[in-house]
């Protein structure tokens, strides 16, 4: 959308101090040679929405992938440090896995759950770039959690009544205890 304003006092583009067209060099939204700067140019209050290269919200993300590069999870880096999982396998072994139910998105990128051994009210960090989520046997890189309960699409993929298998461990970049893999429903 373009708006033309006639007889506008105050002149040209940002920082130009004079009338006339906006100089691309003065527009902070543009990179070199008038190319849009890529990257996060908004605060985390808009998690869960796509952004065009200049930073305008353009609607909800359907599959969780980056609308520009088609890479998973890039928009949701507020809940991920960029670590990449060593494997995206959905297979479950007998060692190191917990059985969990009542999984719900919680604040600060946490997944709330009831653990079969320790009981209800458990929280564990979900990392949108590192956690492997499998739904009905398929890896789903588009599943994400956010800084608030509503900044999540977890409930669109997993029902709280489902029993899941979850494996946790330290995130490679900083050692924070996170979900490594969660498989719902449990095999």
Helices and strands as residue ranges (DSSP letters): G 24-26, G 32-34, G 44-46, E 49-51, E 57-60, G 74-79, E 98-106, E 110-115, E 119-125, E 132-135, E 138-139, H 154-157, E 164-170, E 177-184
